[in-house]
């Protein structure tokens, strides 16, 4: 690092299972994280928990944290740049999995590019891609929709729309939902998708209770009960 050189924004993956203390970092990446003093995080508590589990060579209380979540304003985010502009490397951590994918961290990444700051991603787990890998659905053509509408009527319209899109383009359609709304989404899928449409549910991915299963809607309807409430889940469908 030199005075006239900008720092690097490192995108640091964390375990998908927030109860896990195991590192998901390659050894060469862990060495980089050990030298960082500045972090931009979605949740400071979970970030401190994970960094503590890495057994860094410096006390956690000596590290500098800035919180970037869905409530952080554009003006606040601009205030996260000074360390990078002064030549200090900074780590970006999501609450779960890879930062900046279905995650507010994408805003600071975009700002880094605008300011000609180098962005370096580290290898790590993504529930979206792990679910796709294990689904048996089309991994050559796929589309990620993020979250579906919270309003039931709008959500049903979106479900029908992406099913038609899947059939037209031969694409796997992927989306996620907040855990407390998973059951409502599942019920809407079962009630509104065609019986031959394939649905994959990826639940608690990478945890001891991991569940990933693909069946057509006709067979999902035969299930006595599918309890998804308050569990992290990824949905994939192909018509």
C-alpha positions as YAML, in Angstrom:
chain: A
units: angstrom
residues:
- id: 1
  name: UNK
  ca: [0.00, 0.00, 0.00]
- id: 2
  name: UNK
  ca: [1.29, 3.46, -0.91]
- id: 3
  name: UNK
  ca: [-0.10, 6.92, -0.22]
- id: 4
  name: UNK
  ca: [-1.06, 7.51, -3.85]
- id: 5
  name: UNK
  ca: [-2.65, 4.11, -4.33]
- id: 6
  name: UNK
  ca: [-6.31, 3.33, -3.71]
- id: 7
  name: UNK
  ca: [-7.29, 0.35, -1.62]
- id: 8
  name: UNK
  ca: [-9.05, -2.80, -2.82]
- id: 9
  name: UNK
  ca: [-12.66, -3.69, -1.98]
- id: 10
  name: UNK
  ca: [-12.65, -7.40, -1.11]
- id: 11
  name: UNK
  ca: [-15.96, -9.28, -1.36]
- id: 12
  name: UNK
  ca: [-15.79, -11.79, 1.49]
- id: 13
  name: UNK
  ca: [-18.20, -14.77, 1.59]
- id: 14
  name: UNK
  ca: [-19.56, -16.05, 4.89]
- id: 15
  name: UNK
  ca: [-21.32, -19.33, 5.77]
- id: 16
  name: UNK
  ca: [-24.93, -19.60, 4.59]
- id: 17
  name: UNK
  ca: [-25.76, -21.34, 7.85]
- id: 18
  name: UNK
  ca: [-25.36, -18.51, 10.37]
- id: 19
  name: UNK
  ca: [-24.85, -20.99, 13.21]
- id: 20
  name: UNK
  ca: [-21.71, -22.33, 11.56]
- id: 21
  name: UNK
  ca: [-18.31, -21.21, 12.84]
- id: 22
  name: UNK
  ca: [-16.42, -22.95, 10.05]
- id: 23
  name: UNK
  ca: [-14.51, -20.78, 7.61]
- id: 24
  name: UNK
  ca: [-15.59, -20.93, 3.98]
- id: 25
  name: UNK
  ca: [-12.48, -19.04, 2.84]
- id: 26
  name: UNK
  ca: [-9.54, -20.38, 0.89]
- id: 27
  name: UNK
  ca: [-6.33, -20.14, 2.91]
- id: 28
  name: UNK
  ca: [-4.92, -17.42, 0.65]
- id: 29
  name: UNK
  ca: [-8.09, -15.37, 1.15]
- id: 30
  name: UNK
  ca: [-8.07, -15.85, 4.91]
- id: 31
  name: UNK
  ca: [-4.57, -14.32, 5.01]
- id: 32
  name: UNK
  ca: [-5.91, -11.24, 3.21]
- id: 33
  name: UNK
  ca: [-8.82, -10.89, 5.65]
- id: 34
  name: UNK
  ca: [-6.41, -11.11, 8.60]
- id: 35
  name: UNK
  ca: [-4.72, -7.91, 7.44]
- id: 36
  name: UNK
  ca: [-7.91, -5.87, 7.02]
- id: 37
  name: UNK
  ca: [-8.87, -3.15, 9.51]
- id: 38
  name: UNK
  ca: [-12.01, -1.87, 7.75]
- id: 39
  name: UNK
  ca: [-15.23, -3.75, 7.03]
- id: 40
  name: UNK
  ca: [-18.56, -2.87, 5.44]
- id: 41
  name: UNK
  ca: [-21.17, -5.32, 6.71]
- id: 42
  name: UNK
  ca: [-24.88, -6.02, 6.44]
- id: 43
  name: UNK
  ca: [-25.14, -6.96, 10.11]
- id: 44
  name: UNK
  ca: [-22.39, -6.03, 12.57]
- id: 45
  name: UNK
  ca: [-23.30, -8.71, 15.10]
- id: 46
  name: UNK
  ca: [-23.10, -11.61, 12.62]
- id: 47
  name: UNK
  ca: [-19.97, -10.11, 11.02]
- id: 48
  name: UNK
  ca: [-18.20, -9.94, 14.40]
- id: 49
  name: UNK
  ca: [-19.29, -13.53, 15.13]
- id: 50
  name: UNK
  ca: [-17.82, -14.80, 11.87]
- id: 51
  name: UNK
  ca: [-14.59, -12.81, 12.05]
- id: 52
  name: UNK
  ca: [-14.06, -13.92, 15.65]
- id: 53
  name: UNK
  ca: [-14.39, -17.54, 14.49]
- id: 54
  name: UNK
  ca: [-11.55, -16.97, 12.01]
- id: 55
  name: UNK
  ca: [-9.15, -16.39, 14.93]
- id: 56
  name: UNK
  ca: [-7.66, -13.24, 13.43]
- id: 57
  name: UNK
  ca: [-4.34, -11.93, 14.71]
- id: 58
  name: UNK
  ca: [-5.93, -8.77, 16.09]
- id: 59
  name: UNK
  ca: [-8.72, -8.07, 18.60]
- id: 60
  name: UNK
  ca: [-12.17, -7.60, 17.07]
- id: 61
  name: UNK
  ca: [-12.66, -4.34, 18.98]
- id: 62
  name: UNK
  ca: [-9.78, -2.81, 17.00]
- id: 63
  name: UNK
  ca: [-11.61, -3.31, 13.70]
- id: 64
  name: UNK
  ca: [-13.73, -0.61, 12.06]
- id: 65
  name: UNK
  ca: [-17.25, -1.50, 10.95]
- id: 66
  name: UNK
  ca: [-19.74, 0.35, 8.74]
- id: 67
  name: UNK
  ca: [-23.25, -1.08, 8.33]
- id: 68
  name: UNK
  ca: [-24.77, -1.25, 4.86]
- id: 69
  name: UNK
  ca: [-28.27, -2.69, 4.79]
- id: 70
  name: UNK
  ca: [-31.47, -2.02, 2.84]
- id: 71
  name: UNK
  ca: [-32.12, 1.08, 4.98]
- id: 72
  name: UNK
  ca: [-28.73, 2.71, 4.30]
- id: 73
  name: UNK
  ca: [-29.09, 5.88, 2.21]
- id: 74
  name: UNK
  ca: [-27.01, 6.69, -0.87]
- id: 75
  name: UNK
  ca: [-25.38, 9.58, 1.01]
- id: 76
  name: UNK
  ca: [-24.36, 7.32, 3.89]
- id: 77
  name: UNK
  ca: [-22.81, 4.84, 1.47]
- id: 78
  name: UNK
  ca: [-20.60, 7.58, 0.00]
- id: 79
  name: UNK
  ca: [-19.14, 8.03, 3.48]
- id: 80
  name: UNK
  ca: [-17.79, 4.46, 3.33]
- id: 81
  name: UNK
  ca: [-15.30, 5.37, 0.58]
- id: 82
  name: UNK
  ca: [-12.61, 7.42, 2.43]
- id: 83
  name: UNK
  ca: [-10.53, 4.44, 3.69]
- id: 84
  name: UNK
  ca: [-10.45, 3.00, 0.17]
- id: 85
  name: UNK
  ca: [-9.54, 6.36, -1.35]
- id: 86
  name: UNK
  ca: [-6.74, 6.73, 1.19]
- id: 87
  name: UNK
  ca: [-5.25, 3.37, 0.24]
- id: 88
  name: UNK
  ca: [-6.69, 1.04, 2.89]
- id: 89
  name: UNK
  ca: [-8.16, -2.29, 1.79]
- id: 90
  name: UNK
  ca: [-11.76, -2.90, 2.91]
- id: 91
  name: UNK
  ca: [-13.80, -6.11, 3.29]
- id: 92
  name: UNK
  ca: [-17.48, -6.37, 2.35]
- id: 93
  name: UNK
  ca: [-19.57, -9.02, 4.14]
- id: 94
  name: UNK
  ca: [-23.18, -10.04, 3.61]
- id: 95
  name: UNK
  ca: [-25.35, -11.51, 6.34]
- id: 96
  name: UNK
  ca: [-25.19, -14.88, 4.58]
- id: 97
  name: UNK
  ca: [-23.33, -16.34, 1.61]
- id: 98
  name: UNK
  ca: [-21.78, -14.14, -1.06]
- id: 99
  name: UNK
  ca: [-21.98, -10.34, -0.75]
- id: 100
  name: UNK
  ca: [-23.61, -8.18, -3.44]
- id: 101
  name: UNK
  ca: [-25.80, -11.04, -4.80]
- id: 102
  name: UNK
  ca: [-29.41, -10.43, -3.78]
- id: 103
  name: UNK
  ca: [-27.77, -8.19, -1.21]
- id: 104
  name: UNK
  ca: [-27.51, -4.40, -0.59]
- id: 105
  name: UNK
  ca: [-23.72, -4.64, -0.79]
- id: 106
  name: UNK
  ca: [-24.03, -4.24, -4.57]
- id: 107
  name: UNK
  ca: [-24.42, -0.49, -3.97]
- id: 108
  name: UNK
  ca: [-20.91, -0.03, -2.56]
- id: 109
  name: UNK
  ca: [-19.50, -2.27, -5.32]
- id: 110
  name: UNK
  ca: [-21.08, -0.02, -7.96]
- id: 111
  name: UNK
  ca: [-19.70, 3.05, -6.20]
- id: 112
  name: UNK
  ca: [-16.24, 1.49, -6.08]
- id: 113
  name: UNK
  ca: [-16.27, 1.00, -9.85]
- id: 114
  name: UNK
  ca: [-17.35, 4.61, -10.36]
- id: 115
  name: UNK
  ca: [-14.34, 5.72, -8.30]
- id: 116
  name: UNK
  ca: [-11.90, 3.39, -10.10]
- id: 117
  name: UNK
  ca: [-11.41, 1.28, -6.99]
- id: 118
  name: UNK
  ca: [-10.42, -2.33, -7.64]
- id: 119
  name: UNK
  ca: [-13.05, -4.90, -6.63]
- id: 120
  name: UNK
  ca: [-11.88, -8.45, -5.86]
- id: 121
  name: UNK
  ca: [-14.40, -11.26, -5.19]
- id: 122
  name: UNK
  ca: [-13.42, -14.23, -3.02]
- id: 123
  name: UNK
  ca: [-14.62, -17.76, -3.66]
- id: 124
  name: UNK
  ca: [-17.52, -18.85, -1.45]
- id: 125
  name: UNK
  ca: [-20.98, -20.39, -1.20]
- id: 126
  name: UNK
  ca: [-24.13, -18.99, -2.82]
- id: 127
  name: UNK
  ca: [-27.44, -20.62, -1.91]
- id: 128
  name: UNK
  ca: [-28.80, -19.57, -5.31]
- id: 129
  name: UNK
  ca: [-26.14, -21.42, -7.31]
- id: 130
  name: UNK
  ca: [-25.91, -24.38, -4.93]
- id: 131
  name: UNK
  ca: [-29.67, -24.89, -5.31]
- id: 132
  name: UNK
  ca: [-29.39, -24.65, -9.10]
- id: 133
  name: UNK
  ca: [-26.53, -27.17, -9.13]
- id: 134
  name: UNK
  ca: [-28.58, -29.67, -7.13]
- id: 135
  name: UNK
  ca: [-31.93, -29.08, -8.83]
- id: 136
  name: UNK
  ca: [-31.47, -31.04, -12.05]
- id: 137
  name: UNK
  ca: [-33.13, -28.14, -13.89]
- id: 138
  name: UNK
  ca: [-31.65, -26.23, -16.83]
- id: 139
  name: UNK
  ca: [-28.27, -24.89, -15.71]
- id: 140
  name: UNK
  ca: [-27.45, -23.49, -19.16]
- id: 141
  name: UNK
  ca: [-30.26, -20.93, -19.23]
- id: 142
  name: UNK
  ca: [-31.64, -19.49, -16.01]
- id: 143
  name: UNK
  ca: [-32.98, -16.25, -14.59]
- id: 144
  name: UNK
  ca: [-32.92, -14.91, -11.04]
- id: 145
  name: UNK
  ca: [-35.89, -12.77, -9.97]
- id: 146
  name: UNK
  ca: [-34.91, -11.87, -6.42]
- id: 147
  name: UNK
  ca: [-38.03, -11.52, -4.28]
- id: 148
  name: UNK
  ca: [-41.58, -11.95, -5.50]
- id: 149
  name: UNK
  ca: [-44.22, -9.27, -4.70]
- id: 150
  name: UNK
  ca: [-45.49, -9.34, -1.11]
- id: 151
  name: UNK
  ca: [-49.09, -8.70, -2.19]
- id: 152
  name: UNK
  ca: [-50.80, -12.05, -2.87]
- id: 153
  name: UNK
  ca: [-52.60, -11.00, -6.08]
- id: 154
  name: UNK
  ca: [-49.43, -9.46, -7.53]
- id: 155
  name: UNK
  ca: [-47.42, -12.47, -6.44]
- id: 156
  name: UNK
  ca: [-49.76, -14.89, -8.23]
- id: 157
  name: UNK
  ca: [-49.54, -12.78, -11.40]
- id: 158
  name: UNK
  ca: [-45.75, -12.89, -11.19]
- id: 159
  name: UNK
  ca: [-45.73, -16.66, -10.63]
- id: 160
  name: UNK
  ca: [-47.86, -17.24, -13.73]
- id: 161
  name: UNK
  ca: [-45.71, -14.82, -15.71]
- id: 162
  name: UNK
  ca: [-42.41, -16.49, -14.87]
- id: 163
  name: UNK
  ca: [-43.88, -19.94, -15.53]
- id: 164
  name: UNK
  ca: [-44.88, -18.78, -19.03]
- id: 165
  name: UNK
  ca: [-41.42, -17.25, -19.46]
- id: 166
  name: UNK
  ca: [-39.80, -20.54, -18.46]
- id: 167
  name: UNK
  ca: [-41.83, -22.48, -21.02]
- id: 168
  name: UNK
  ca: [-41.20, -19.94, -23.79]
- id: 169
  name: UNK
  ca: [-37.43, -19.65, -23.25]
- id: 170
  name: UNK
  ca: [-36.65, -23.08, -21.76]
- id: 171
  name: UNK
  ca: [-35.25, -21.28, -18.70]
- id: 172
  name: UNK
  ca: [-34.99, -22.21, -15.06]
- id: 173
  name: UNK
  ca: [-36.61, -19.45, -13.02]
- id: 174
  name: UNK
  ca: [-35.08, -18.79, -9.57]
- id: 175
  name: UNK
  ca: [-36.35, -16.65, -6.70]
- id: 176
  name: UNK
  ca: [-36.07, -16.29, -2.95]
- id: 177
  name: UNK
  ca: [-38.33, -15.08, -0.18]
- id: 178
  name: UNK
  ca: [-38.16, -13.85, 3.38]
- id: 179
  name: UNK
  ca: [-38.43, -16.91, 5.66]
- id: 180
  name: UNK
  ca: [-41.68, -15.83, 7.31]
- id: 181
  name: UNK
  ca: [-43.39, -15.65, 3.88]
- id: 182
  name: UNK
  ca: [-42.07, -18.92, 2.46]
- id: 183
  name: UNK
  ca: [-45.18, -20.92, 3.27]
- id: 184
  name: UNK
  ca: [-47.47, -18.42, 1.53]
- id: 185
  name: UNK
  ca: [-45.28, -18.52, -1.58]
- id: 186
  name: UNK
  ca: [-45.23, -22.32, -1.60]
- id: 187
  name: UNK
  ca: [-49.01, -22.45, -1.31]
- id: 188
  name: UNK
  ca: [-49.39, -19.99, -4.20]
- id: 189
  name: UNK
  ca: [-47.01, -22.05, -6.33]
- id: 190
  name: UNK
  ca: [-48.89, -25.28, -5.68]
- id: 191
  name: UNK
  ca: [-52.25, -23.68, -6.37]
- id: 192
  name: UNK
  ca: [-51.32, -21.80, -9.55]
- id: 193
  name: UNK
  ca: [-48.59, -23.62, -11.45]
- id: 194
  name: UNK
  ca: [-49.33, -26.25, -14.11]
- id: 195
  name: UNK
  ca: [-49.23, -29.80, -12.81]
- id: 196
  name: UNK
  ca: [-46.34, -30.77, -15.12]
- id: 197
  name: UNK
  ca: [-44.16, -27.79, -14.10]
- id: 198
  name: UNK
  ca: [-41.11, -28.85, -12.11]
- id: 199
  name: UNK
  ca: [-40.51, -27.14, -8.76]
- id: 200
  name: UNK
  ca: [-37.31, -27.40, -6.75]
- id: 201
  name: UNK
  ca: [-37.18, -26.34, -3.10]
- id: 202
  name: UNK
  ca: [-33.79, -25.74, -1.52]
- id: 203
  name: UNK
  ca: [-34.11, -25.48, 2.26]
- id: 204
  name: UNK
  ca: [-31.47, -24.78, 4.94]
- id: 205
  name: UNK
  ca: [-28.73, -25.15, 2.33]
- id: 206
  name: UNK
  ca: [-25.30, -26.21, 3.75]
- id: 207
  name: UNK
  ca: [-26.77, -26.87, 7.22]
- id: 208
  name: UNK
  ca: [-27.21, -30.27, 8.88]
- id: 209
  name: UNK
  ca: [-30.91, -30.07, 8.00]
- id: 210
  name: UNK
  ca: [-30.34, -29.32, 4.32]
- id: 211
  name: UNK
  ca: [-33.22, -30.32, 2.04]
- id: 212
  name: UNK
  ca: [-33.16, -30.01, -1.77]
- id: 213
  name: UNK
  ca: [-35.82, -31.75, -3.83]
- id: 214
  name: UNK
  ca: [-37.26, -31.38, -7.33]
- id: 215
  name: UNK
  ca: [-40.67, -32.75, -8.30]
- id: 216
  name: UNK
  ca: [-43.48, -31.70, -10.59]
- id: 217
  name: UNK
  ca: [-46.42, -29.84, -9.08]
- id: 218
  name: UNK
  ca: [-48.65, -32.91, -9.40]
- id: 219
  name: UNK
  ca: [-46.33, -34.80, -7.04]
- id: 220
  name: UNK
  ca: [-45.83, -31.85, -4.67]
- id: 221
  name: UNK
  ca: [-49.61, -31.81, -4.20]
- id: 222
  name: UNK
  ca: [-49.43, -35.36, -2.84]
- id: 223
  name: UNK
  ca: [-47.33, -34.19, 0.09]
- id: 224
  name: UNK
  ca: [-49.25, -34.33, 3.37]
- id: 225
  name: UNK
  ca: [-47.50, -31.20, 4.65]
- id: 226
  name: UNK
  ca: [-44.54, -29.12, 3.56]
- id: 227
  name: UNK
  ca: [-43.46, -26.77, 6.35]
- id: 228
  name: UNK
  ca: [-41.24, -23.96, 5.06]
- id: 229
  name: UNK
  ca: [-42.08, -21.25, 7.56]
- id: 230
  name: UNK
  ca: [-39.12, -19.37, 9.05]
- id: 231
  name: UNK
  ca: [-36.54, -21.43, 7.15]
- id: 232
  name: UNK
  ca: [-34.13, -19.95, 4.56]
- id: 233
  name: UNK
  ca: [-35.31, -21.21, 1.19]
- id: 234
  name: UNK
  ca: [-34.62, -20.96, -2.55]
- id: 235
  name: UNK
  ca: [-37.31, -21.74, -5.14]
- id: 236
  name: UNK
  ca: [-36.62, -22.89, -8.71]
- id: 237
  name: UNK
  ca: [-39.11, -23.81, -11.39]
- id: 238
  name: UNK
  ca: [-39.03, -25.01, -14.97]
- id: 239
  name: UNK
  ca: [-42.05, -25.46, -17.18]
...
